[in-house]
Amino acid sequence: DMREELKKGNKSIFSRRLIEELENTVARKEQAILFLNRRGYSTFVLCRDCGYVAKCPHCDISLVYHLEDKSLKCHYCDFKVKALETCPKCKGNKIGYYGTGTEKIEEEIKRFIPEIKTVRIDADVVSKKGMMLKEKLLEFKTGRANVLIGTQTIAKGLDFPKVSLIGIVLADITLNIPDFRSGERTFQLITQVAGRAGRGLTGGKVLIQTYCPESYVI
């Protein structure tokens, strides 16, 4: 329950329990998967002076900041612009980047556990040359990385016997999408991702982080 984490002063995207379990998993030379169904670094860009939010001119949804190429992208139509330094509306410079995506997860986990070796697989990786996806999967399969970070791209079809821990970083992302199937979809994703753990002899553990633990879906 991430609400309890906040009450205890933990403002991180990771619960203390998840960090502890990750440390133990790495110490045992086993592997873990961190799942967050949102790619990019920050999920929306806001001017703190005038309230301007960077949106796609075609789809009217918030643009997502990608650290890798310092750009703002629309995940629906692939519209892309350079990251903002000043507000196009009021010309102020109080541009803030908010929200969390897989790129941020990768950066943050290394801050907590510096010795951790990560590999990230999401639509940004898959959309590039197929060889890159194969290389990243091979890197994880051969044990050169001990934590795989990804979106629904990694939810099913992968079999890694050394994976003994799954961390679902925020189960509420798909739960709160305005779609009448969001509950069913969230349950499917959680179940599919959970199935990546414990496929070997070591067994598995799944930690689900949520702000809505009372939800019938969770």
C-alpha positions as CSV (number, residue, x, y, z in Angstrom):
1,D,0.0,0.0,0.0
2,M,1.9,3.1,-1.3
3,R,-0.3,5.4,0.8
4,E,1.3,3.9,3.9
5,E,4.7,4.4,2.4
6,L,3.9,8.1,2.0
7,K,2.7,8.4,5.5
8,K,6.0,7.0,6.7
9,G,7.9,9.6,4.7
10,N,8.9,7.4,1.7
11,K,8.3,9.6,-1.4
12,S,10.1,7.2,-3.7
13,I,8.5,5.3,-6.5
14,F,9.8,2.1,-4.7
15,S,8.5,0.8,-1.4
16,R,11.1,-0.1,1.2
17,R,9.9,-3.7,0.9
18,L,10.6,-3.8,-2.9
19,I,14.1,-2.4,-2.4
20,E,14.8,-4.9,0.3
21,E,13.6,-7.8,-1.8
22,L,15.6,-6.6,-4.8
23,E,18.8,-6.4,-2.7
24,N,18.2,-9.9,-1.5
25,T,17.5,-11.2,-5.0
26,V,20.7,-9.7,-6.4
27,A,22.7,-11.0,-3.4
28,R,21.5,-14.5,-4.1
29,K,22.6,-14.1,-7.8
30,E,19.0,-14.5,-8.9
31,Q,17.1,-12.1,-11.3
32,A,14.1,-9.8,-11.0
33,I,11.6,-8.0,-13.3
34,L,10.3,-4.5,-12.7
35,F,7.0,-3.9,-14.5
36,L,5.5,-0.4,-15.2
37,N,3.2,-0.1,-18.1
38,R,4.4,3.4,-19.1
39,R,7.4,4.1,-21.2
40,G,9.5,7.3,-21.2
41,Y,10.9,9.3,-18.4
42,S,8.3,11.8,-17.3
43,T,4.6,11.4,-18.3
44,F,3.7,15.1,-18.6
45,V,5.4,18.5,-18.8
46,L,3.9,21.5,-16.9
47,C,4.8,25.2,-16.7
48,R,4.6,26.1,-13.0
49,D,4.0,29.8,-13.9
50,C,1.0,29.7,-16.1
51,G,-0.2,26.0,-15.9
52,Y,0.6,25.2,-19.6
53,V,0.7,21.4,-20.3
54,A,2.6,20.2,-23.4
55,K,0.1,18.3,-25.5
56,C,0.0,16.7,-28.9
57,P,-1.4,19.1,-31.5
58,H,-3.1,16.1,-33.2
59,C,-4.4,14.0,-30.3
60,D,-4.7,16.6,-27.5
61,I,-3.1,14.3,-25.0
62,S,0.0,15.0,-22.8
63,L,3.4,14.6,-24.5
64,V,5.8,12.2,-22.7
65,Y,9.4,13.3,-22.0
66,H,12.0,10.8,-23.2
67,L,15.4,11.2,-21.6
68,E,17.3,9.1,-24.2
69,D,16.9,11.6,-27.0
70,K,15.7,14.6,-24.9
71,S,12.4,14.8,-26.8
72,L,8.6,15.0,-26.1
73,K,6.6,12.3,-27.9
74,C,3.0,11.4,-28.4
75,H,2.5,7.7,-27.8
76,Y,-0.6,7.7,-30.0
77,C,0.5,9.3,-33.3
78,D,4.3,9.4,-32.8
79,F,4.4,13.3,-33.0
80,K,7.8,14.4,-31.7
81,V,9.4,17.7,-30.7
82,K,12.5,18.7,-28.8
83,A,12.2,19.0,-25.0
84,L,11.1,22.4,-23.8
85,E,13.4,24.8,-21.9
86,T,11.0,27.7,-21.8
87,C,7.2,27.8,-21.8
88,P,5.7,28.5,-25.3
89,K,2.7,30.2,-23.7
90,C,4.2,32.6,-21.1
91,K,7.9,32.4,-22.1
92,G,8.7,31.5,-18.5
93,N,11.4,29.0,-17.6
94,K,9.7,27.1,-14.8
95,I,9.1,24.0,-16.9
96,G,8.6,20.9,-14.7
97,Y,8.7,17.3,-15.7
98,Y,6.3,15.0,-13.7
99,G,5.2,11.4,-13.6
100,T,7.2,8.2,-14.0
101,G,8.0,5.9,-16.9
102,T,10.4,3.0,-17.5
103,E,13.4,5.3,-18.2
104,K,13.0,6.9,-14.8
105,I,12.6,3.5,-13.1
106,E,15.9,2.5,-14.6
107,E,17.6,5.6,-13.4
108,E,16.1,5.5,-9.9
109,I,16.8,1.9,-9.1
110,K,20.5,2.5,-9.7
111,R,20.4,5.3,-7.2
112,F,19.1,2.9,-4.5
113,I,21.2,-0.1,-5.6
114,P,24.3,1.2,-7.4
115,E,25.7,-2.3,-8.1
116,I,22.6,-3.4,-10.0
117,K,22.8,-4.2,-13.7
118,T,19.6,-3.4,-15.6
119,V,18.2,-3.9,-19.1
120,R,15.1,-2.0,-20.3
121,I,12.7,-3.4,-22.9
122,D,9.7,-1.3,-24.0
123,A,8.1,-0.1,-27.2
124,D,10.9,2.4,-27.7
125,V,13.4,-0.5,-27.8
126,V,11.1,-2.8,-29.9
127,S,10.5,-0.1,-32.5
128,K,14.2,0.1,-33.2
129,K,16.1,-2.6,-35.0
130,G,15.0,-6.1,-34.0
131,M,18.6,-6.9,-33.3
132,M,18.6,-4.5,-30.3
133,L,15.7,-6.4,-28.7
134,K,17.5,-9.8,-29.2
135,E,20.7,-8.4,-27.7
136,K,18.9,-7.1,-24.6
137,L,17.0,-10.3,-24.1
138,L,20.3,-12.2,-24.5
139,E,22.0,-9.9,-22.0
140,F,19.3,-10.8,-19.4
141,K,19.1,-14.5,-20.2
142,T,22.9,-14.9,-19.9
143,G,22.9,-13.2,-16.5
144,R,24.9,-10.1,-17.6
145,A,22.0,-8.0,-16.2
146,N,20.1,-9.0,-13.1
147,V,17.0,-6.7,-13.4
148,L,14.7,-6.5,-16.4
149,I,12.6,-3.3,-16.6
150,G,9.7,-3.1,-19.0
151,T,6.1,-2.5,-20.1
152,Q,3.5,-4.9,-21.4
153,T,6.1,-5.9,-24.0
154,I,7.6,-8.2,-21.4
155,A,4.3,-9.4,-19.8
156,K,4.1,-12.7,-21.6
157,G,6.0,-15.2,-23.7
158,L,9.3,-14.9,-21.8
159,D,10.8,-17.7,-19.8
160,F,13.7,-17.0,-17.5
161,P,14.3,-19.7,-14.9
162,K,16.5,-17.4,-12.7
163,V,13.7,-14.8,-12.2
164,S,12.5,-15.2,-8.6
165,L,11.1,-11.7,-8.0
166,I,8.5,-9.5,-9.9
167,G,7.9,-5.9,-8.8
168,I,4.8,-4.4,-10.3
169,V,5.8,-0.8,-9.6
170,L,2.4,0.9,-10.0
171,A,-0.6,-1.4,-10.7
172,D,-3.0,1.6,-10.8
173,I,-1.8,3.0,-14.2
174,T,-3.9,0.8,-16.3
175,L,-6.6,0.6,-13.6
176,N,-7.4,4.4,-14.0
177,I,-7.5,4.5,-17.8
178,P,-11.0,5.8,-18.8
179,D,-12.0,2.5,-20.5
180,F,-14.8,0.2,-19.4
181,R,-12.3,-2.7,-19.8
182,S,-9.6,-1.2,-17.7
183,G,-10.3,-3.5,-14.7
184,E,-10.2,-6.6,-16.8
185,R,-7.1,-5.4,-18.6
186,T,-5.3,-4.6,-15.4
187,F,-6.1,-8.0,-14.0
188,Q,-4.8,-9.7,-17.2
189,L,-1.5,-7.7,-17.1
190,I,-0.9,-8.4,-13.4
191,T,-1.6,-12.1,-13.9
192,Q,0.6,-12.3,-17.0
193,V,3.5,-10.5,-15.4
194,A,3.3,-12.5,-12.2
195,G,3.7,-15.6,-14.4
196,R,7.2,-14.6,-15.3
197,A,8.4,-15.4,-11.7
198,G,9.1,-18.8,-10.3
199,R,9.5,-20.7,-13.6
200,G,12.7,-22.3,-12.2
201,L,13.4,-24.4,-9.1
202,T,13.9,-21.4,-6.9
203,G,10.2,-20.4,-6.7
204,G,9.0,-16.9,-7.1
205,K,7.6,-13.8,-5.3
206,V,5.4,-11.0,-6.7
207,L,5.1,-7.6,-5.1
208,I,2.3,-5.3,-6.3
209,Q,2.6,-1.6,-5.4
210,T,-0.7,0.3,-5.5
211,Y,-2.6,3.3,-4.1
212,C,-5.9,1.4,-4.4
213,P,-5.4,-1.9,-2.5
214,E,-9.1,-2.1,-1.8
215,S,-9.9,-2.3,-5.6
216,Y,-11.6,-5.5,-6.5
217,V,-9.1,-5.9,-9.4
218,I,-6.1,-5.8,-7.1
